[in-house]
Amino acid sequence: MKRPRGKGVTMRRRDKGFDSAVLSTSFSGRDPGRRPDVYIQANNACDVVAAVKLAREQGHKISLCSGGHSWAQNHLRDGGLLLDLSRLDTIEIDADARTARVGPGCWSVDLDRALKKRGLFFPVAHAPDVCLGGFLLQGGFGWNSRALGLACESVLGLDVVLADGSTVHANAEQNPDLYWAARGAGPGFFGAVTSFHLKLHERPKVTAMIIQVFHERWLEDVFSWAHEIGPGVSDSVEFQLLITPRTLFTGRPGIEVIAPVMASCWKDARRATSFIHESPVRKRASVTTPLVPLSTMAMSETAARTHFPPKMHWCVDNMWTDAAAVDLLPGIRKVADTLPPAPSHALWLNWQPSRARPDMAFSMEANFYFAAYGEWRRAEDDARYGSWATERISEMAHLAKGIQLADENLGRRTARFMSDAHRARLEQIRAAYDPEGRFHSYMTAP
């Protein structure tokens, strides 16, 4: 994504440049054909209030965009008002109190860089240009989240413009039901957040990564090993497997075993990642790197260049699962065999949620996470690849516990993304705060 430039403006369908301005709000280069009637680029919280009041006066439904990284392009809806929050990107840090106040349009890499100067840390998104608005609302699977928890667990409060145009603060004491909903509702949240108040953490003294690369013929062996040892891997390690048509170092189809680690010292980092060197499949690896120091910013920017280039056309889907490796492997093999060209890829993440979560809307996770990311450059390939991820994950859906909203594809496939009880509670809170349904809720499959 490109950072917003200049003062925000208001545009309508008849205005010159309207289409390109609306489509530029999306990380994806795919044109879904949906257009709002009004597009407002807010400059500050006062503009957000004015936009919400305008929508109410003119009978518009509101869709929201902070960074535009929604694979499903959830913010692009037919009709209504699109409210762009990307210019609300301030960062205010109180190092002594270990708190920060940030705007929804703040880029993850910008907060990470600002905190590093002060020896502080927040589990920001893995991609540098993911903005905090959507990231925090859906839960926030960020750097070191296995140890620190979801990013939304470190949200102390938030300032929200409600459907009637009023502004409220929500935290554990004030408007606690709104605070509950904001931590996990994602694109179904019924308010425009203008500021997040964050709890900060001490920055790990060591951040490093080790990578191991395997030829695709070893897929079953590698996944079986990873699935077996996953529960015992330290929560300081983000143990993941990446299936790609073009692996690092070899350029061939295969699996990248990736293990970023954050620790208090090098001894702990080496101990936490020793399972890579001690594995029974190590001798089959084409490449095994040493454990090398690498900042979260460098890791984010490298991943963005190699796997998430801008303006690609996307089809993404995902699943949480506790299924056995023997049951998952046929589906994973089919994903590997049918991958669209690079940089398309599939991610297996060892999550292992072992800590108790606070009571919040987020309520869907499992021991393992699997996601398919189809991406291509040409619009003429939309028909060829546009349903690939949906089809592959649908074939494995009987093994899924549910999905996560970060990589949701609800416009193509209906799936469970929070517990039934939490979804019912969320809709009750929505009815109280947005009785007219002013804010768009989740997309639904045809």
C-alpha positions in Angstrom: 0.0 0.0 0.0 1.0 3.6 -0.5 0.7 6.1 2.4 -2.1 8.6 1.9 -0.9 11.9 0.5 -2.4 15.4 0.9 -5.5 16.5 2.7 -8.5 14.1 2.6 -11.4 15.0 0.4 -15.0 14.0 -0.2 -15.9 12.4 -3.5 -19.1 11.2 -5.2 -19.6 8.7 -8.0 -20.0 11.4 -10.6 -16.6 13.0 -9.7 -13.6 12.7 -11.8 -11.1 10.2 -10.4 -13.7 8.6 -8.1 -13.1 5.0 -9.3 -9.3 5.1 -9.0 -9.6 6.8 -5.6 -11.9 4.1 -4.3 -9.9 1.2 -5.7 -6.7 2.7 -4.3 -8.0 2.0 -0.8 -7.5 -1.8 -1.4 -4.2 -3.7 -1.1 -5.6 -6.0 -3.7 -5.5 -5.1 -7.4 -8.7 -7.0 -8.0 -11.7 -4.9 -8.9 -14.8 -6.5 -7.3 -17.1 -4.1 -9.2 -18.6 -2.7 -6.0 -18.7 1.1 -5.5 -20.0 3.3 -2.7 -22.1 6.4 -3.5 -19.9 8.6 -1.4 -16.2 8.3 -0.5 -14.8 10.4 2.5 -11.2 10.6 3.4 -11.2 11.8 7.0 -8.4 14.0 8.2 -9.2 13.8 12.0 -11.8 12.6 14.5 -14.0 15.6 13.8 -14.2 14.6 10.1 -15.2 11.1 11.2 -18.1 12.5 13.3 -19.2 14.7 10.5 -19.1 11.7 8.0 -21.2 9.5 10.3 -23.8 12.3 10.8 -23.9 12.8 7.0 -24.5 9.1 6.5 -27.4 9.2 9.0 -29.0 12.3 7.5 -28.8 10.9 3.9 -29.7 7.3 4.8 -26.3 5.8 3.8 -24.9 2.6 5.3 -21.2 3.0 6.3 -18.2 0.9 5.4 -14.8 1.5 7.0 -11.2 1.3 5.8 -8.1 2.0 7.8 -5.4 0.3 5.6 -7.2 -1.7 3.0 -5.5 -5.0 3.6 -8.7 -7.0 3.6 -8.2 -9.8 1.1 -11.9 -10.0 0.6 -12.1 -6.2 0.1 -14.7 -6.1 2.8 -14.9 -2.3 2.8 -15.9 -2.1 -0.9 -19.7 -2.3 -0.8 -22.4 -1.3 -3.3 -23.9 2.0 -2.4 -23.6 3.9 0.9 -20.6 5.8 2.3 -17.0 4.6 2.4 -15.2 6.2 5.3 -11.4 6.1 4.9 -9.5 6.4 8.2 -6.0 6.0 6.8 -5.0 9.6 7.6 -5.6 9.1 11.3 -2.1 7.7 11.8 -0.8 9.5 14.9 1.5 7.8 17.4 1.8 9.1 21.0 4.0 7.1 23.3 4.3 7.4 27.1 7.5 5.4 27.7 7.3 5.7 31.5 3.7 4.4 31.7 4.4 1.9 28.9 1.3 3.0 27.0 0.6 4.4 23.6 -2.3 6.1 21.8 -2.4 5.4 18.0 -4.7 6.1 15.2 -6.4 3.3 13.1 -4.4 4.4 10.0 -1.0 3.9 11.8 1.2 1.4 9.9 2.5 -1.5 11.9 6.1 -0.9 10.9 5.8 2.8 12.0 4.7 1.8 15.5 7.4 -0.9 15.7 10.1 1.5 14.6 9.0 4.2 17.1 8.9 1.7 20.0 12.3 0.1 19.2 13.9 3.5 19.9 12.5 3.3 23.4 13.2 -0.4 24.0 9.5 -1.1 24.0 7.4 -3.6 22.0 3.9 -4.2 20.7 2.8 -7.3 18.8 2.2 -5.5 15.5 1.2 -7.2 12.3 3.7 -9.2 10.3 3.3 -7.2 7.2 4.7 -3.6 7.5 1.8 -1.8 5.8 -1.1 -3.5 7.7 -2.8 -0.6 9.6 -3.8 -1.0 13.2 -7.5 -0.4 12.7 -8.6 -3.6 11.1 -5.7 -5.6 12.6 -6.7 -4.9 16.2 -10.4 -5.2 15.7 -10.1 -8.7 14.3 -7.8 -9.9 17.1 -4.3 -9.2 15.9 -2.0 -12.1 15.2 1.3 -10.2 15.5 4.9 -10.7 16.3 5.4 -12.6 19.5 1.7 -13.2 19.9 2.2 -16.7 21.1 4.0 -15.3 24.2 2.2 -12.0 24.6 -1.2 -12.9 23.4 -3.3 -11.5 20.6 -2.6 -7.8 20.0 -6.2 -6.9 21.0 -5.4 -8.3 24.5 -3.1 -5.3 24.9 -5.7 -2.8 23.9 -6.5 -0.9 27.1 -9.3 1.2 25.5 -10.5 2.9 22.4 -12.3 6.0 21.2 -15.3 5.2 19.0 -17.7 7.3 16.9 -21.1 5.5 17.2 -23.9 5.3 14.7 -25.6 8.4 16.1 -22.5 10.5 15.6 -21.6 10.6 19.3 -18.1 9.8 20.6 -17.5 7.5 23.5 -14.5 5.9 25.2 -14.7 2.2 25.8 -12.6 0.2 28.3 -13.1 -2.4 31.0 -15.0 0.2 33.1 -16.6 2.5 30.6 -18.9 1.0 28.0 -17.5 -2.5 28.7 -19.8 -4.2 26.3 -18.4 -2.0 23.4 -14.9 -2.8 24.6 -15.8 -6.5 24.6 -17.1 -6.3 21.0 -14.2 -4.3 19.7 -11.7 -7.1 20.6 -12.6 -9.6 18.0 -15.6 -8.3 15.9 -13.3 -7.3 13.1 -15.1 -6.1 9.9 -18.4 -6.6 11.7 -17.7 -3.9 14.3 -20.4 -1.2 14.5 -18.4 2.0 15.1 -15.6 4.0 13.7 -12.5 3.8 16.0 -10.5 7.1 16.0 -7.9 6.0 18.6 -6.6 2.9 20.3 -5.0 3.1 23.7 -2.3 0.3 24.0 -0.4 -1.5 26.7 3.3 -1.7 25.7 5.8 -4.4 26.6 9.5 -4.7 27.1 11.3 -5.3 23.8 12.9 -8.8 23.5 16.7 -8.4 23.6 17.2 -11.0 20.8 15.1 -11.3 17.6 16.4 -13.9 15.2 15.3 -16.4 12.6 16.3 -19.8 11.2 15.1 -21.2 7.9 15.1 -24.7 6.5 14.1 -25.6 2.9 12.8 -28.9 1.6 11.9 -30.2 -1.8 8.2 -30.7 -2.3 8.6 -34.5 -2.4 9.3 -34.4 1.4 6.0 -32.6 2.1 4.3 -35.4 4.0 7.4 -36.1 6.1 8.0 -32.5 7.0 4.3 -31.8 7.9 4.0 -35.0 10.0 7.2 -34.1 12.0 6.0 -30.5 12.5 2.5 -31.6 13.6 4.0 -34.0 16.1 6.5 -31.6 17.8 4.3 -28.5 17.6 2.9 -28.8 21.1 6.4 -28.8 22.6 7.8 -25.8 20.7 8.5 -22.8 22.9 6.0 -20.0 22.7 8.9 -17.6 22.0 9.0 -19.3 18.5 6.6 -18.7 15.6 7.1 -22.1 14.1 5.5 -22.2 10.6 5.7 -24.0 7.3 5.3 -22.2 4.0 4.4 -24.2 0.8 5.6 -22.2 -2.2 6.2 -22.8 -5.9 9.5 -20.9 -5.5 11.4 -21.6 -2.3 14.2 -19.4 -0.9 17.7 -20.4 -2.0 16.6 -23.1 -4.5 13.8 -21.4 -6.5 12.0 -24.8 -6.7 8.6 -25.9 -5.4 8.8 -27.0 -1.8 8.4 -26.2 1.8 10.1 -23.5 3.9 10.4 -24.2 7.6 10.5 -20.8 9.2 11.2 -20.2 12.9 11.4 -16.6 14.1 12.3 -16.4 17.8 12.2 -13.6 20.4 14.1 -14.2 23.6 15.9 -12.5 26.4 19.4 -13.8 25.4 21.1 -15.8 22.6 21.3 -18.9 24.8 17.5 -19.0 25.2 17.0 -18.3 21.5 19.3 -21.2 20.5 17.7 -23.5 23.0 14.2 -22.6 21.7 15.1 -23.3 18.1 17.3 -26.4 18.7 14.4 -28.6 17.5 15.2 -27.5 13.9 18.7 -29.0 14.0 17.7 -32.0 16.0 14.8 -33.1 13.8 14.7 -36.4 12.0 14.0 -34.7 8.7 16.9 -32.4 8.9 19.1 -34.6 6.7 16.6 -34.2 3.8 16.7 -30.4 3.9 18.2 -28.7 0.8 19.3 -25.7 3.0 19.5 -25.0 6.7 20.6 -21.5 7.7 22.2 -20.6 11.0 20.2 -18.7 13.5 20.7 -15.2 12.4 19.8 -11.9 14.1 17.0 -10.2 12.2 14.7 -7.4 13.3 11.0 -7.6 13.1 11.0 -4.7 10.7 13.5 -6.5 8.4 11.5 -9.8 8.6 8.3 -7.9 7.8 9.7 -6.0 4.8 11.3 -9.1 3.4 8.1 -11.1 3.6 6.2 -8.2 2.0 8.6 -8.2 -1.0 8.7 -11.9 -1.5 5.1 -13.0 -0.7 2.8 -9.9 -0.6 3.7 -7.6 -3.4 1.2 -4.8 -4.0 -1.7 -4.8 -6.4 -1.8 -8.5 -6.9 -5.2 -10.2 -7.4 -6.1 -12.3 -4.4 -8.2 -15.2 -3.3 -7.6 -16.2 0.3 -9.2 -18.6 2.7 -8.2 -20.3 6.0 -9.1 -22.8 8.8 -8.3 -23.5 12.4 -7.9 -27.2 13.1 -7.1 -29.7 15.7 -7.2 -32.6 13.3 -4.5 -35.3 13.1 -1.8 -35.0 10.5 -2.9 -38.1 8.7 -6.3 -36.6 8.1 -4.9 -33.2 7.0 -2.2 -34.4 4.7 -4.3 -35.3 1.6 -5.8 -31.8 1.6 -2.4 -30.1 2.2 -0.9 -32.2 -0.7 -3.7 -31.1 -3.0 -3.1 -27.4 -2.1 0.6 -27.9 -2.9 -0.1 -29.6 -6.2 -2.6 -27.0 -7.4 -0.9 -23.8 -6.2 -1.2 -20.9 -8.7 2.2 -19.5 -9.7 4.5 -17.8 -7.2 4.2 -15.8 -5.1 1.0 -17.8 -4.2 1.6 -19.9 -1.1 0.0 -21.7 1.8 0.8 -21.2 5.4 0.8 -23.8 8.3 1.2 -22.1 11.7 1.8 -23.9 15.0 -0.4 -21.8 17.3 -1.1 -24.0 20.4 -3.2 -21.6 22.5 -2.1 -22.5 26.0 -3.0 -19.3 27.8 -6.4 -18.2 29.1 -7.9 -15.4 27.0 -9.8 -12.5 28.5 -13.6 -12.4 27.9 -13.9 -10.7 24.5 -15.6 -11.2 21.2 -12.6 -13.2 19.8 -13.3 -16.8 20.6 -12.2 -19.0 17.7 -8.7 -20.7 17.6 -7.2 -24.1 17.6 -3.8 -25.8 17.8 -2.9 -25.3 14.1 -3.8 -22.7 11.5 -3.8 -23.3 7.8 -4.3 -20.7 5.1 -4.1 -20.6 1.3 -3.1 -17.4 -0.5 -3.7 -17.4 -4.2 -2.3 -14.3 -6.0 -1.8 -13.3 -9.6 -1.2 -10.2 -11.6 -3.5 -10.2 -14.6 -7.3 -9.6 -14.5 -7.8 -12.1 -17.2 -6.6 -14.8 -14.7 -9.4 -14.0 -12.2 -11.6 -16.7 -13.6 -8.7 -19.2 -13.6 -7.5 -18.7 -10.1 -10.2 -16.7 -8.4 -11.8 -19.7 -6.6 -8.7 -21.7 -5.9 -8.3 -21.0 -2.2 -12.1 -21.3 -1.5 -12.2 -24.7 -3.2 -9.2 -26.1 -1.5 -10.2 -25.0 2.0 -13.8 -26.0 1.4 -12.6 -29.6 0.7 -10.9 -29.6 4.1 -13.7 -27.8 6.0 -14.9 -31.1 7.7 -11.5 -31.0 9.6 -11.9 -27.3 10.6 -12.9 -25.9 13.9 -13.6 -22.5 12.2 -11.8 -19.6 10.6 -10.1 -16.4 11.7 -11.2 -13.0 10.4 -7.7 -11.8 9.4 -7.8 -14.0 6.3 -11.6 -14.4 6.0 -13.4 -15.0 2.7 -16.9 -14.6 3.9 -18.1 -13.1 0.7 -17.3 -16.4 -1.0 -17.7 -19.0 1.8 -19.8 -18.8 5.0 -17.8 -20.1 7.9 -17.8 -19.9 11.7 -15.4 -17.3 13.1 -16.5 -17.0 16.7 -18.3 -19.2 19.2 -22.1 -19.3 18.9 -22.6 -17.7 22.3 -20.2 -14.9 21.5 -21.8 -14.3 18.1 -25.2 -14.0 19.8 -23.9 -11.6 22.4 -22.2 -9.5 19.7 -25.5 -9.1 17.8 -27.2 -8.1 21.0 -24.7 -5.4 21.6 -24.9 -4.3 17.9 -28.7 -3.9 18.3 -28.1 -1.6 21.3 -25.4 0.6 19.7 -26.5 0.5 16.1 -30.2 -0.2 16.0 -30.7 1.1 12.5 -27.8 -1.0 11.1 -25.9 2.1 10.0 -22.6 0.2 9.8 -22.2 -2.7 7.4 -21.8 -6.1 9.1 -20.0 -9.1 7.7 -20.1 -10.0 4.1 -22.1 -13.2 3.3 -21.7 -15.8 0.6 -24.2 -15.9 -2.2 
